[in-house]
Amino acid sequence: MIEIVSHASGSSGNFYTISDGTTTVAIECGLPLKKIRQAMGFRVSGLAGVLLSHEHLDHSKAAGEVMKAGIYVYASHGTFTAIGLSGHRVKRIEAKKQFKLGTWTVMPFDVEHDAAEPLGFLLLNQAGEKLLFATDTYYIRYRFPGLTHIMVECNYSIQILNENIAAGRVPASLKPRLLKSHFSLEHVKDFLLANDLSKVQEIWLLHLSSTNSNEEMFKREIQALTGKVVYVAHER
């Protein structure tokens, strides 16, 4: 059984842990190490590793400190180069080349974001459960059969964004970057409908914008669309 814990999600920092009951893996380390230790009850040594999607600081801030603490970090060559990290705890991974991380089998895949070599992750445990993690992307080209758990960015709604721009709350100049770097509610819906959700147990909505989202609306609409249990990951 997969246990997902969202410790922090959003532009101020991202840090999640997943466990299959045997191996605990962190995804992202965008908090100071002190806060990561606190979030984990000071049991950071129990992490089998950290999966890092890309180099932006709200996802990678503690990567160097985490490695100094004795934990392996798994990311693309482009991500490590952009951060400027090297050493024996660097584990370079490639899109569409699976690897083992404890009892998990991990398949990285390419995503679309304004970063050096960003990745999403498909994780399979020994019980046959499949978890999809995808954040900071405006499009996912792949389809994933047999998913049981989905963690996906739902950053903004184009409707709310347009309303905020019209009201002067958000500069119009920000819109092009959002459209080409983050997953909107509308695109999340399209993505979910394009995949087989028959085995899905829960959906987590990640990285909501503090200004261009509406948590209650997002949760309500995704639940209505999918008929699945939906959780919203919060900023900390």
N, C-alpha and C positions, 0 to 999 in steps of 0.2 A: 504494500500500500504506500502510495506516494504522499508525503507530507510537505506542503509548501508553506514557507513563512516569508512574508514580505516585511522586511525590517525598515526599508526606506524606498520610496519611489517618486521620481519627479526631478525637476531641474536642479534641486538642491542636493541631490544625491540618490544613488540607487544601490541597493544591497538586498539580495534574496538568498535564502537557503532552501535546498530541496533534499529530502532523504527518502530512501526506500526501506528504511529500517536497519540497514547495514552500513551504507556509505552516505555521508553527508557532503554535499557539494555546494559551494557558494557560486552564485552568478552575479557578477559585477562587484566592485569594491570601491564605490564612489563616496564613501564616508571616511573620515579620519580613522586610523587604526584604533584609537581609543574608543570611539563609538562602536566600531565593529566588535571589539572585545566585549563591551557592555551589552550589545545586542545578543551576543552569543553566550551570555552568562560566564564570560571569561574562559570559555572552552574552545578557543580558536584552534588549538592543536587537534581538535577532533575533525577539522575539515580535511577532506581528501585532496582538495584543490579548489582553485577559483577559475571559473570560466569568464572570460572578459570579451565583451562584444566589440568594443572599439575604444579609442584613446581619449575621448572627451572626458574632462575631469569629473563630471557628475557620475561617471561610470568607472573611472580608473584611478581616482585620487590616491588611494592607499596601495596601489599595486606594488610599488617598491618596498613599502613598509611590510606588506604582507609576505613578500619573499624573504625579507630579513628575519621575519618571525618563523621561517622554516616551512612555508607553504608554497607549493608549486602553483604557478599561474599559467593558464592555457589561453593563448590568443594567437592571432595571425601574425605573420612576419611584419606586415604593414603596421599593425597596431603597436607591436614592440618597438619598431623603428621610430614611429611617431612619438612615443612616450620617452624613448631613449633608454630602454631597459635591456640589460643583458645579464648573463650569469647562469649558473647551473640549475636554478629554479625556474628559468624561462622554458616553457614548453610550447614550441611553435606548432601550430596546427593549420590545416588547409581545408578550404571548402570542399565538401563531398569526399573527404577522406576520414573514415570513422576511426575511433580509438577507444580504448578502455580506460575508465577512471573508476577504480574500485569495482563495484558490482554494476556500474552503469556502462552502457555502450553509447558513445556520443558521436553524432553525425553533425558536424558544422555545415552551414550552408551560407551562401552569399546573400546579402541584403543591400538595399539602396539607401545610402545616407552620405552626408558630406563628411566622410572620414576616410582614412587611408585604405583600410581593407576590412570593413565591418562584417560581422558574422551573426547569424542566428544559430540556435542549437536545437537538435532533436535528440532527446535522451530516452533510451530504452532500458528498463530494468529486467531482472531475471524472472519476474512474474508476468512479463509480457506487456506491462503498461508503458505507454508512450507519452512523453511530455514535450510539448513544443514551446520554445522560448524565442520571441522575436520582439525587439524594441528598436527605436530610432531607425525607422525605415518607412518609406512612403509606398512601398510595393513589395509583395512577396510573389515570386514567379512560380513557386513550387506548390504541389498539392501533397497532402500527407495522409495516407490511409491509416485507419486504426488508432487515431489519437484518443487518449483517455484524459489528458490534462492539457490545457492551453493557457499560456501566459503571453499576452500580446499587448503591445502598446496601443493605447486609444487616446491620443494626445489632445485632439481638438475636434470640434465640429465645424465644418465649413460655414454652416448657418450662423453659429455663434461668432465665429471669426469675422464674418462679413458685417454682422450687427455691431461688433466692437469697433471695427474700422469706420463704419458709417457714423458712429457716435463719438469718434475721436479718442476712444479709450486705447486703441492699438494703432500704431503707425502702419499705414498701408505698405510701407517699404518692407515690413516683416513678412508679408504674405507669400512672396515668391519662395523664400527659404523654407517656410513651413510646408508649403505644398511639395517641395522637393527633398524633404528630410524627415518628416514625421508622418505617422499613420493617423489618419482621421477616422472619426466614427463611421463615416460613410464607406471608407475603404475597408475598415475592419468588418463591416457587415458583408461586403462583397466577398472578402476573403473567407469568412466563415461559411457562407453559402456555397462556396466553391469546393469545400472540403466535406468529407464524410464525418458527420458528428455523432453517428449512432452509438459509439462507445464512450463518448465524452462524459466525464463525471463532473468536471467543474471548469469554468473559464475565469481567468484573472485578467482584469483590465489594468494595464500598467501606465505609468508616466503621464498621468493626466496633467494638462496645462492648468496653471493656477488662474488664468484669465479667460481661456477660450474653450473651457469644458464645463460640463454640468454633471456631477457624479450621479445624482439620482436619475436624471434622464438617460445617461449612458447605460447604467445598470438596468433600468426598466426596459429600454429598447433592445438591448442584447438578450435579456431574458425572454422577452416576447418573441424575438426572432428565432431563438435556438431552443427554447424550452429547457435550458440547462441552468444549473446553479451558477450564479455570477458573483464574483467578489471584486471589489475595487481596492487596489493597492494605494496606500496613502503616503504622502510626504511625512517626514519625521522632523 
